[in-house]
Each structure stands twice: as C-alpha cells, then as structure tokens.
C-alpha cells in the first residue's frame, strides 16, 4: 500500500495532541509529506500554504469545525480527498455536513488507519484525482505523458521536444513509476479517467 501513497501529501487535523502525534508517526511512514494542525484555523492556514492531496479532519474542534475545513479545502483545491473523523457518531449535524459538502468518507473514533488507507486507495482509484499528476510529475514529464497518451511514438516526441529517444524513454519510465502504472495502456486509462486528454 505504501507504493500507492508515496507521492501524496496529507493533512491530519485533530485537537487532541496525543491523537495528532500518533497519526503523524503512522502517516509519516507512508506519505511523501505529512502536515498536522491542532485545530480548524491551523488547518485552513496549512491548506493555503501546502494544498494537500488528502485531508483527514476531526469533526468537532475549537476555532473552526472539520466540516468548515473541508468546505474551505474544496473551494481552494481542485481535487482533494476529504475525510471526516468523529467521536460522536450520532450527531445529526455530521450527517448534514456529509450531504452538504464534498466529504468522501467519514470514520468514527477510535481510528483504524488500515480502514482509512483502504478507503483512500479506493477513492484514488475511483475518482478524478488530478493533483497527484500535477504535483508529482515535472513539467517535462507531464509533456511526455500527454504526448504518449495522444499516440505519439518516442521518436516523434523526441523530435517535437528536441530530445533524444533514450531521454524520452527515461522520462516515460519515471512517469510510469511515479504514477504506479505498468504500461501505455494503464497510462491511457489514467489519462481518460482523470480527464487529462
């Protein structure tokens, strides 16, 4: 599972310092970048600065609640996965929030990170999650990606980009590796699914 998340950033928000420390230790083993916030106000500042790929936020917090954090994130970041966590499973407001804003999932405390990781993997597979593409690939790798999925041969890409064929092959290998894809067919499927072509 680590391979699926190795290029993604995550923001974890919780007003409980012990939960925050525990989450950081686990997430730091799996994700490329881990950001933490002690409350909703800190979370909003982190979103402004870091634009994380994934946000996991406690629902009930001082300053700003988790639903407001996620609502803000959805306005600021084009494609991000948003998950709410709560110690209060019967709160009506939580259900209203899930229906009113773009919450991809919610979990009840205590947190089972394996279940969260499984859900994130499913969401990454099933949604149009473009930010990993934009944040992971260099501009040149993005160009090679687009040229490849448009059907250009390595020789044609090399000529178009003023590079040699071996360099194009190296870029293409990096693109496949960074996006955890195996071949051109998966590359094309990824592009179509994420509306990149």
VMD Tcl script that draws the C-alpha trace (Angstrom):
set ca {
  {0.00 0.00 0.00}
  {2.91 2.38 0.68}
  {3.64 2.49 -3.06}
  {0.21 3.99 -3.79}
  {0.75 6.89 -1.41}
  {4.48 7.59 -1.74}
  {3.98 10.74 -3.85}
  {0.98 12.17 -1.99}
  {0.69 14.79 0.72}
  {-1.75 14.58 3.61}
  {-3.04 17.00 6.23}
  {-4.26 15.49 9.50}
  {-6.32 17.75 11.78}
  {-7.22 16.93 15.38}
  {-7.43 18.99 18.55}
  {-6.23 16.03 20.65}
  {-2.42 16.29 20.79}
  {-1.94 12.59 21.57}
  {-4.06 11.53 18.57}
  {-2.21 14.03 16.40}
  {1.21 12.70 17.43}
  {0.12 9.08 16.91}
  {-1.34 9.88 13.48}
  {1.80 11.75 12.42}
  {4.02 8.77 13.32}
  {1.90 6.42 11.19}
  {1.28 8.74 8.24}
  {4.93 9.79 8.06}
  {5.86 6.18 7.22}
  {3.51 6.08 4.24}
  {3.04 9.52 2.67}
  {5.60 11.79 0.99}
  {4.57 14.83 3.02}
  {2.59 14.93 6.26}
  {1.18 18.16 7.68}
  {-0.62 18.41 11.02}
  {-2.90 21.00 12.54}
  {-4.23 21.33 16.10}
  {-7.50 22.97 15.12}
  {-9.53 24.18 12.17}
  {-7.84 27.59 11.98}
  {-4.39 25.97 11.70}
  {-5.83 23.57 9.12}
  {-7.06 26.41 6.92}
  {-3.63 28.05 7.06}
  {-1.99 24.72 6.12}
  {-4.39 24.30 3.19}
  {-3.50 27.80 1.94}
  {0.21 27.01 2.06}
  {0.52 23.32 1.19}
  {-2.53 22.31 -0.91}
  {-2.53 18.70 0.39}
  {-3.79 15.83 -1.76}
  {-5.68 14.33 1.20}
  {-7.26 15.89 4.29}
  {-8.33 13.93 7.34}
  {-10.06 16.20 9.83}
  {-11.71 15.76 13.19}
  {-15.29 16.98 13.03}
  {-15.73 18.83 16.32}
  {-12.86 21.23 17.08}
  {-12.25 24.67 18.53}
  {-11.97 27.70 16.24}
  {-13.36 26.04 13.07}
  {-15.13 22.68 12.79}
  {-13.99 19.94 10.41}
  {-16.89 20.42 8.00}
  {-15.88 24.07 7.54}
  {-12.25 23.00 6.99}
  {-13.35 20.59 4.27}
  {-15.70 23.12 2.72}
  {-12.80 25.59 2.55}
  {-10.46 22.95 1.10}
  {-12.94 22.06 -1.64}
  {-13.05 25.72 -2.69}
  {-9.26 26.11 -2.67}
  {-8.00 22.80 -4.05}
  {-9.38 21.40 -7.28}
  {-9.15 17.70 -6.45}
  {-8.53 16.61 -2.89}
  {-9.75 13.66 -0.88}
  {-11.57 14.81 2.26}
  {-12.31 12.54 5.22}
  {-14.05 13.47 8.47}
  {-13.41 11.64 11.73}
  {-15.62 11.93 14.79}
  {-16.06 10.66 18.31}
  {-19.78 11.46 18.04}
  {-21.33 9.04 15.53}
  {-24.92 10.06 16.25}
  {-24.58 13.78 15.57}
  {-27.20 14.93 13.09}
  {-25.01 17.84 12.01}
  {-22.34 15.39 10.86}
  {-24.79 13.71 8.51}
  {-25.95 17.07 7.21}
  {-22.32 18.08 6.60}
  {-21.60 14.91 4.69}
  {-24.57 15.58 2.45}
  {-23.93 19.33 2.02}
  {-20.19 19.40 1.36}
  {-17.89 17.14 -0.59}
  {-16.89 14.66 2.13}
  {-15.51 11.49 0.58}
  {-15.78 9.39 3.74}
  {-16.17 9.56 7.49}
  {-14.92 7.34 10.28}
  {-15.79 7.02 13.95}
  {-13.04 7.15 16.56}
  {-11.00 5.27 17.63}
  {-9.31 5.43 14.24}
  {-8.43 2.28 12.35}
  {-5.78 3.52 9.92}
  {-5.91 0.34 7.82}
  {-9.56 1.04 7.04}
  {-8.77 4.66 6.21}
  {-5.89 3.64 3.92}
  {-8.11 1.13 2.14}
  {-10.75 3.82 1.62}
  {-8.16 6.32 0.34}
  {-6.82 3.72 -2.11}
  {-10.36 3.14 -3.38}
  {-11.02 6.86 -3.69}
  {-7.78 7.39 -5.58}
  {-8.74 4.63 -7.96}
  {-12.38 5.65 -8.40}
  {-12.21 9.46 -8.52}
  {-10.78 12.01 -10.90}
  {-7.83 12.81 -8.68}
  {-5.55 15.07 -10.70}
  {-3.43 16.76 -8.06}
  {-1.08 13.76 -7.79}
  {-0.45 14.15 -11.53}
  {0.22 17.87 -11.22}
  {2.27 17.68 -8.02}
  {4.22 14.52 -8.82}
  {5.34 14.96 -12.41}
  {7.75 17.63 -13.58}
  {6.53 19.84 -16.45}
  {8.69 17.85 -18.90}
  {7.29 14.55 -17.57}
  {3.76 15.94 -17.95}
  {4.54 16.85 -21.57}
  {5.90 13.35 -22.29}
  {2.83 11.85 -20.60}
  {0.42 13.88 -22.75}
  {2.36 13.19 -25.97}
  {2.40 9.46 -25.19}
  {-1.32 9.20 -24.48}
  {-2.04 11.15 -27.65}
  {-0.35 8.32 -29.53}
  {2.96 9.90 -30.48}
  {5.87 7.48 -30.86}
  {9.06 8.08 -28.81}
  {10.89 9.16 -31.99}
  {8.19 11.76 -32.73}
  {8.16 13.01 -29.13}
  {11.95 13.32 -29.20}
  {11.78 15.40 -32.35}
  {8.95 17.56 -31.02}
  {10.69 18.17 -27.67}
  {14.21 18.45 -29.12}
  {15.44 15.49 -27.02}
  {16.91 12.13 -27.92}
  {14.84 8.93 -27.91}
  {16.68 7.46 -24.91}
  {15.82 10.56 -22.84}
  {12.16 10.18 -23.82}
  {12.28 6.54 -22.65}
  {13.77 7.62 -19.34}
  {11.06 10.24 -18.82}
  {8.38 7.73 -19.73}
  {9.77 5.21 -17.22}
  {9.72 7.90 -14.50}
  {6.13 8.81 -15.32}
  {5.01 5.18 -15.06}
  {6.89 4.72 -11.79}
  {5.63 7.93 -10.18}
  {2.02 7.20 -11.09}
  {2.35 3.49 -10.14}
  {1.41 2.38 -13.64}
  {2.82 -0.53 -15.62}
  {2.40 0.24 -19.33}
  {0.97 2.54 -22.00}
  {-2.49 1.01 -21.69}
  {-2.65 1.93 -18.00}
  {-1.23 5.35 -18.85}
  {-4.03 5.98 -21.36}
  {-6.66 4.66 -18.94}
  {-5.30 7.00 -16.24}
  {-5.43 9.97 -18.64}
  {-9.02 9.24 -19.70}
  {-10.22 8.56 -16.16}
  {-8.70 11.82 -14.92}
  {-9.86 13.82 -17.95}
  {-6.30 14.76 -18.91}
  {-6.94 14.27 -22.63}
}
mol new
graphics top color blue
foreach p $ca { graphics top sphere $p radius 0.5 }
foreach p [lrange $ca 0 end-1] q [lrange $ca 1 end] { graphics top cylinder $p $q radius 0.2 }
display resetview
